[in-house]
Amino acid sequence: MTDAQPINISILDKDYKVACPPGEQSALLESARFLDSKMREVRDNGNILGSERIAVITALNMANDLLKSSNVDKELGKELPPRLKDLENKISRVLEKARQLEI
């Protein structure tokens, strides 16, 4: 049995109820505020319509930032494993297409 408690969060003016373990509520709320902020940036900076599309583009941006900032290739050696390199290339292509759509 889990002790998770339901927490209400709001992202792009839509409310969600999320189960959250005790002691993690403030981290969840901070994460939700961060995600909401990033999704609003994507929505406000381009021609991307629809919350699902905004969420995907935001997730790709965040994944790309994470890969760049975590120095994954330094931690795993000089060369990324083929699967991670493929993922990085896919993310870069999608982000480039999204930027072209915004122009």
Beta strands, then each sheet from edge to edge (+ up, - down):
strand 1: 5-11
strand 2: 14-20
sheet 1: 1+ 2-
end
